[in-house]
Amino acid sequence: MTNKQIGKYGEELAKNFLIKKGFEILETNYRYSKMAEIDIIAQKNNILHFVEVKTRNSIFFGTPIEAINQTKLNSICMCAKFYIQKSKKHYKKFQIDAIGILLNKTKEPEFNFIENIEIN
């Protein structure tokens, strides 16, 4: 699989993971500009979740979560604010989450779900 295919597969796995946890998927691959994209926008309990998904098939270059840097978080935050301004529904709260997925050739994918990431 190419990196792009791994990423798309990971986003599909993450979407199903969230649905099983009771989230409603509102958008996928939401773009604000060429530089700002949110992989998954979901809601649960009137809280809006902007979810970054990183998928890897090894940890040779670090874990999937380690690939999410401050620049990426700032980009997600900017895109999230744009989405909230355009939304017709009012949410009491929003947060940025991340799902790291490690694909293992011999067993089920490993998920690392981090909720409500703090942005500096």
Backbone bond lengths (Angstrom), bond angles and torsions (degrees), N, CA, C in turn:
res aa  C-N    CA-C-N  psi(-1)  N-CA   C-N-CA  omega(-1)  CA-C   N-CA-C  phi
1 M - - - 1.461 - - 1.524 110.18 -
2 T 1.322 116.17 142.11 1.457 120.33 174.50 1.526 109.09 -77.61
3 N 1.329 116.19 166.76 1.471 120.37 177.84 1.523 111.15 -59.24
4 K 1.322 116.91 -39.17 1.461 121.04 179.41 1.535 110.71 -63.98
5 Q 1.320 116.51 -43.05 1.467 121.04 178.46 1.527 111.09 -64.98
6 I 1.322 116.52 -40.04 1.467 120.74 177.46 1.529 109.70 -62.08
7 G 1.337 116.46 -42.82 1.458 120.95 178.66 1.515 112.66 -61.85
8 K 1.326 117.43 -46.36 1.475 121.84 178.78 1.530 111.15 -63.30
9 Y 1.320 116.03 -42.01 1.461 120.68 178.16 1.536 109.95 -62.64
10 G 1.319 116.36 -43.55 1.462 121.02 178.45 1.520 112.35 -61.99
11 E 1.326 117.31 -39.54 1.466 120.71 178.52 1.522 110.83 -64.84
12 E 1.328 116.94 -37.51 1.464 120.50 177.23 1.528 110.49 -66.84
13 L 1.334 116.98 -42.91 1.469 121.14 176.35 1.530 110.43 -60.72
14 A 1.335 117.07 -42.99 1.463 121.87 -178.94 1.524 111.01 -64.70
15 K 1.318 116.14 -41.50 1.467 120.85 178.25 1.532 110.06 -58.76
16 N 1.324 116.92 -48.30 1.465 121.26 178.71 1.527 111.87 -64.07
17 F 1.319 116.89 -37.80 1.460 122.91 176.89 1.531 110.22 -59.31
18 L 1.337 116.26 -46.55 1.464 120.71 -179.82 1.532 111.92 -66.93
19 I 1.311 116.62 -41.43 1.470 120.44 179.21 1.533 109.96 -59.75
20 K 1.328 116.71 -42.54 1.469 120.61 178.63 1.525 111.88 -63.52
21 K 1.324 116.66 -25.31 1.465 121.50 178.90 1.530 112.07 -90.72
22 G 1.326 117.32 6.40 1.455 120.78 174.76 1.513 116.06 93.42
23 F 1.317 117.88 11.65 1.464 121.66 178.15 1.527 110.15 -83.56
24 E 1.313 115.40 148.88 1.460 121.14 171.47 1.526 107.00 -103.30
25 I 1.315 117.30 124.04 1.462 121.58 -179.73 1.531 108.20 -81.10
26 L 1.339 116.02 123.82 1.461 121.38 -179.53 1.526 112.22 -99.09
27 E 1.318 116.72 -40.40 1.479 121.99 -177.37 1.522 108.56 -149.69
28 T 1.326 115.34 154.24 1.457 121.14 168.84 1.522 107.85 -130.85
29 N 1.308 115.45 145.96 1.465 123.03 179.74 1.531 112.15 50.43
30 Y 1.325 115.72 50.58 1.462 122.24 -179.81 1.529 109.16 -77.97
31 R 1.321 116.22 124.68 1.468 121.80 -177.55 1.521 111.64 -109.74
32 Y 1.330 114.48 135.87 1.453 121.87 171.41 1.519 108.99 -100.25
33 S 1.298 115.94 -37.54 1.469 122.49 178.06 1.528 107.15 -156.87
34 K 1.312 115.97 -176.28 1.465 118.81 176.84 1.524 111.66 -63.03
35 M 1.326 115.92 -25.79 1.461 120.76 -175.51 1.527 113.69 -96.17
36 A 1.311 118.80 -12.08 1.464 120.35 -174.13 1.527 110.80 -127.76
37 E 1.319 115.16 118.69 1.462 120.95 178.02 1.521 108.23 -141.57
38 I 1.321 115.22 144.13 1.461 121.44 174.07 1.516 106.80 -114.38
39 D 1.327 115.87 128.45 1.463 120.31 -176.30 1.525 112.00 -65.31
40 I 1.334 116.68 -49.72 1.463 120.78 -178.19 1.527 109.12 -139.08
41 I 1.330 115.38 132.95 1.459 121.11 170.37 1.520 105.39 -114.49
42 A 1.327 115.52 124.01 1.460 120.99 -177.11 1.518 109.03 -136.14
43 Q 1.331 115.46 167.57 1.457 118.96 175.40 1.522 109.27 -139.07
44 K 1.323 112.98 148.77 1.459 121.14 176.00 1.516 106.82 -154.53
45 N 1.313 117.18 130.68 1.468 122.40 178.96 1.525 112.12 54.81
46 N 1.332 116.42 41.66 1.472 123.58 179.40 1.535 112.92 60.51
47 I 1.314 116.90 23.24 1.466 122.40 173.82 1.520 106.97 -112.16
48 L 1.315 115.45 129.97 1.454 122.20 179.70 1.531 108.81 -88.63
49 H 1.329 116.66 128.95 1.466 122.39 -178.01 1.525 109.60 -115.98
50 F 1.315 115.83 123.61 1.462 122.32 174.59 1.526 106.02 -103.90
51 V 1.331 116.16 113.67 1.459 120.92 -168.41 1.526 111.50 -113.45
52 E 1.306 115.02 123.63 1.465 122.13 172.52 1.522 107.59 -94.45
53 V 1.327 116.21 133.47 1.464 121.40 -178.91 1.528 108.72 -117.12
54 K 1.313 115.88 128.99 1.467 121.20 174.27 1.520 108.08 -126.23
55 T 1.313 115.43 129.82 1.458 121.17 -177.73 1.522 109.36 -124.51
56 R 1.305 115.77 135.70 1.466 121.45 177.61 1.521 108.81 -135.66
57 N 1.322 116.11 153.94 1.463 118.98 174.71 1.524 111.54 -105.69
58 S 1.337 117.10 3.49 1.462 121.97 170.97 1.534 107.99 -159.60
59 I 1.307 115.76 166.75 1.471 119.17 177.04 1.528 110.53 -106.99
60 F 1.322 115.71 22.33 1.460 120.96 179.69 1.537 111.61 -55.64
61 F 1.335 117.13 -39.66 1.464 121.83 179.16 1.528 111.79 -103.54
62 G 1.332 117.47 17.40 1.459 122.28 179.93 1.519 111.11 109.45
63 T 1.317 115.23 169.38 1.461 120.19 -179.11 1.527 109.34 -74.16
64 P 1.326 116.98 161.79 1.466 119.08 177.85 1.534 113.06 -57.45
65 I 1.307 117.29 -41.79 1.472 120.85 -178.78 1.529 111.05 -64.05
66 E 1.317 117.63 -34.77 1.465 120.73 179.26 1.524 112.51 -64.10
67 A 1.315 117.46 -16.63 1.466 121.38 179.59 1.530 112.37 -79.74
68 I 1.321 117.47 -6.56 1.468 121.01 179.82 1.525 108.22 -94.93
69 N 1.324 115.31 107.74 1.465 119.74 -176.66 1.532 111.47 -101.98
70 Q 1.308 115.89 177.53 1.468 121.63 -177.59 1.526 111.72 -63.00
71 T 1.310 117.47 -37.17 1.467 120.74 178.37 1.526 110.35 -61.40
72 K 1.331 116.78 -43.04 1.463 121.10 178.91 1.527 110.30 -64.51
73 L 1.317 117.30 -42.97 1.469 120.81 178.74 1.529 111.42 -62.32
74 N 1.320 116.87 -40.70 1.472 120.22 177.50 1.521 111.25 -63.25
75 S 1.329 116.59 -39.30 1.456 121.97 178.11 1.531 110.63 -64.21
76 I 1.321 116.66 -43.12 1.467 121.12 178.00 1.520 110.23 -62.82
77 C 1.321 116.59 -42.78 1.464 121.24 -179.72 1.531 111.01 -61.19
78 M 1.323 117.26 -43.92 1.461 121.96 178.92 1.534 109.93 -61.81
79 C 1.315 116.11 -45.18 1.459 121.47 179.94 1.532 110.26 -65.76
80 A 1.318 117.57 -38.85 1.466 122.33 179.30 1.531 110.55 -62.83
81 K 1.298 116.93 -43.60 1.473 120.66 179.07 1.532 110.45 -61.72
82 F 1.303 116.96 -40.22 1.460 121.32 177.76 1.528 109.95 -63.12
83 Y 1.324 116.73 -45.01 1.467 121.27 -179.73 1.537 110.42 -61.14
84 I 1.319 116.87 -44.25 1.469 121.31 -179.20 1.529 110.86 -62.53
85 Q 1.328 117.03 -41.19 1.465 120.90 178.62 1.523 111.53 -62.34
86 K 1.321 116.93 -36.98 1.464 121.83 -177.40 1.539 112.80 -84.06
87 S 1.323 117.35 -16.61 1.460 121.36 -175.56 1.526 111.75 -70.67
88 K 1.316 115.55 140.09 1.462 120.91 177.43 1.522 111.16 -84.41
89 K 1.314 117.22 -19.00 1.457 121.61 -179.62 1.520 109.81 -95.64
90 H 1.313 115.82 142.84 1.467 120.82 178.34 1.529 109.08 -97.81
91 Y 1.317 116.15 124.31 1.454 121.60 178.25 1.517 108.50 -105.39
92 K 1.333 116.52 142.01 1.463 119.35 -178.02 1.527 111.55 -73.90
93 K 1.313 116.91 -20.93 1.460 120.25 -176.06 1.526 109.12 -159.50
94 F 1.330 116.09 153.39 1.459 119.72 170.57 1.515 108.95 -136.52
95 Q 1.326 114.64 158.34 1.456 118.97 178.52 1.517 110.02 -152.67
96 I 1.323 114.28 161.58 1.460 121.40 176.57 1.522 107.55 -106.10
97 D 1.326 115.28 129.28 1.454 122.45 179.77 1.528 109.11 -122.85
98 A 1.309 115.78 167.42 1.466 120.56 176.03 1.522 109.71 -139.95
99 I 1.304 114.57 144.55 1.461 120.78 172.77 1.525 107.27 -124.82
100 G 1.317 115.20 118.04 1.453 121.45 173.80 1.520 108.22 -99.26
101 I 1.305 116.52 130.59 1.464 120.60 -178.89 1.521 108.89 -123.45
102 L 1.319 114.77 125.20 1.455 120.69 175.86 1.527 107.73 -107.82
103 L 1.326 115.45 116.20 1.456 120.92 179.39 1.519 108.68 -83.41
104 N 1.295 115.27 127.71 1.441 121.56 -178.53 1.514 108.31 -117.61
105 K 1.304 117.67 126.74 1.460 120.66 -175.84 1.534 113.17 -64.85
106 T 1.321 116.98 -23.84 1.463 119.65 -173.72 1.522 114.66 -103.65
107 K 1.344 118.42 -11.01 1.466 119.62 -179.16 1.520 110.97 -149.59
108 E 1.313 116.43 -176.22 1.458 122.28 -179.31 1.531 111.44 -60.89
109 P 1.334 117.16 151.93 1.474 119.90 176.38 1.528 110.68 -60.06
110 E 1.323 115.71 146.76 1.466 121.53 177.28 1.519 108.35 -99.01
111 F 1.340 116.44 128.66 1.456 122.56 -178.68 1.520 110.34 -107.45
112 N 1.318 115.97 136.76 1.461 122.83 172.30 1.523 106.12 -124.21
113 F 1.326 117.02 105.41 1.462 122.91 -175.74 1.513 108.80 -104.36
114 I 1.320 115.30 115.57 1.469 121.23 179.11 1.518 107.75 -113.06
115 E 1.330 115.60 120.42 1.453 121.25 -178.38 1.514 111.69 -100.98
116 N 1.332 114.37 147.75 1.461 123.18 172.25 1.532 112.42 56.10
117 I 1.319 115.21 61.28 1.460 121.18 178.95 1.515 109.67 -69.09
118 E 1.304 116.71 134.07 1.452 121.47 178.84 1.531 109.49 -85.20
119 I 1.325 115.23 133.92 1.462 120.37 179.73 1.519 108.51 -105.73
120 N 1.307 115.88 130.04 1.489 120.20 179.72 1.499 111.84 -79.94
